[in-house]
Amino acid sequence: MMTIRRHEIYHLFMTYLNGTTIEQKIAVGINIRIGVFLAEQRKLKGRSVRTVARKIKIKRSHLKKWEAGKSSLPCQVFLKIVSLYGKDAYRLASELDLQLQLEKYHRIIEQEKVQCLQPRKLPAVIWATHRRDKLAS
């Protein structure tokens, strides 16, 4: 496992919490998990950021941002990077994808449950009609 410094974990966690909607929180969480995965695999293979960036023809700064979880990377680029790291990395990436999809599904389900439990405001016309009918009876 890759070691991450405490201040990096704090920064990533605060970034996660600052997402205002559930979709934003999910996106930030996914970026962080993918970034940690990419950095782990790169370090396990003993490759530098410079080497990987050259092989897939991208800027080092982009790879650093992706590994830090600060931005989303295109799917094609993710697949290129993972293919550099071998079949084990590709298998692990598939497992990570499945985990992320399941987490996203569960978070959306939880959000739907919360929204269903919140009281809803009736439109004024319906409310007025309801009151009128109640007074008439």
C-alpha positions in Angstrom: 0.0 0.0 0.0 1.1 3.5 -0.7 1.7 5.7 2.3 -0.1 9.0 2.3 0.9 11.8 4.7 -1.6 12.9 7.3 -2.0 16.4 5.8 -2.7 14.9 2.4 -5.4 12.7 3.9 -6.9 15.8 5.7 -6.8 17.8 2.4 -8.5 15.1 0.5 -11.1 14.5 3.2 -11.9 18.3 3.4 -12.2 18.4 -0.4 -14.6 15.5 -0.2 -16.7 17.2 2.5 -16.8 20.5 0.6 -18.8 19.0 -2.2 -22.2 20.6 -2.0 -24.3 18.0 -3.7 -24.2 14.2 -3.4 -23.1 14.1 -7.0 -20.2 16.4 -6.3 -19.2 14.4 -3.2 -19.4 11.2 -5.2 -17.2 12.7 -8.0 -14.6 13.9 -5.5 -14.6 10.6 -3.7 -14.1 8.8 -7.0 -11.3 11.1 -8.1 -9.5 10.5 -4.8 -9.8 6.7 -4.9 -8.7 6.5 -8.6 -5.8 8.8 -7.8 -4.6 6.8 -4.9 -4.9 3.6 -7.0 -2.9 5.1 -9.9 -0.1 6.4 -7.6 0.1 3.0 -5.8 0.4 1.1 -9.0 3.0 3.5 -10.5 5.1 3.2 -7.3 4.7 -0.6 -7.2 6.1 -0.8 -10.7 8.9 1.5 -9.8 8.1 4.2 -12.4 8.4 7.9 -12.0 5.7 10.4 -12.9 7.9 11.7 -15.7 8.3 8.2 -17.2 4.6 7.4 -17.2 3.7 10.8 -18.6 6.1 10.4 -21.5 4.9 7.0 -22.4 1.3 8.1 -22.7 2.1 11.5 -24.0 0.6 13.7 -21.3 1.9 16.5 -19.1 3.4 15.5 -15.8 1.2 18.1 -14.1 -1.9 16.4 -15.3 -0.8 13.0 -14.0 0.1 14.6 -10.6 -3.3 16.2 -10.4 -5.0 12.9 -11.2 -2.9 11.0 -8.7 -3.7 13.6 -6.1 -7.5 13.3 -6.8 -7.7 16.9 -7.7 -9.3 16.4 -11.1 -11.0 13.7 -13.2 -9.2 12.0 -15.9 -10.6 10.7 -19.2 -11.5 7.0 -19.3 -9.2 6.4 -22.3 -6.2 7.9 -20.5 -7.0 5.9 -17.4 -7.0 2.7 -19.5 -3.7 3.7 -21.1 -2.1 4.3 -17.7 -3.4 1.0 -16.3 -2.3 -1.0 -19.3 1.3 0.2 -18.6 1.2 -1.3 -15.2 0.2 -4.9 -16.3 -2.6 -7.4 -16.0 -2.7 -7.3 -12.2 -3.3 -3.6 -12.3 -6.0 -4.0 -14.9 -7.7 -6.6 -12.8 -7.5 -4.3 -9.7 -8.8 -1.4 -11.7 -11.8 -3.5 -12.7 -12.5 -4.3 -9.0 -12.1 -0.7 -8.1 -14.6 0.3 -10.8 -17.1 -2.2 -9.5 -16.6 -0.9 -5.9 -17.1 2.7 -7.0 -20.2 1.9 -9.0 -21.7 0.1 -6.0 -20.8 2.9 -3.6 -22.3 5.5 -6.0 -25.5 3.4 -6.2 -25.8 3.1 -2.4 -25.2 6.8 -1.9 -27.9 7.7 -4.4 -30.3 5.2 -2.8 -29.6 6.8 0.6 -30.2 10.3 -0.8 -33.5 9.2 -2.2 -34.5 7.8 1.2 -33.7 11.1 2.9 -35.6 13.1 0.3 -38.7 10.8 0.7 -38.7 11.4 4.4 -38.5 15.2 4.2 -41.9 17.0 4.3 -42.9 18.4 1.0 -44.7 21.8 0.6 -48.0 21.5 -1.2 -48.6 24.0 -4.0 -50.7 26.9 -2.8 -53.7 26.0 -5.1 -53.9 22.4 -3.7 -53.6 23.7 -0.2 -56.3 26.3 -0.7 -58.6 23.7 -2.3 -57.9 21.3 0.6 -58.8 24.0 3.2 -61.9 25.0 1.3 -63.1 21.4 1.1 -62.4 20.9 4.8 -64.3 24.0 5.8 -67.3 23.0 3.7 -67.7 19.6 5.3 
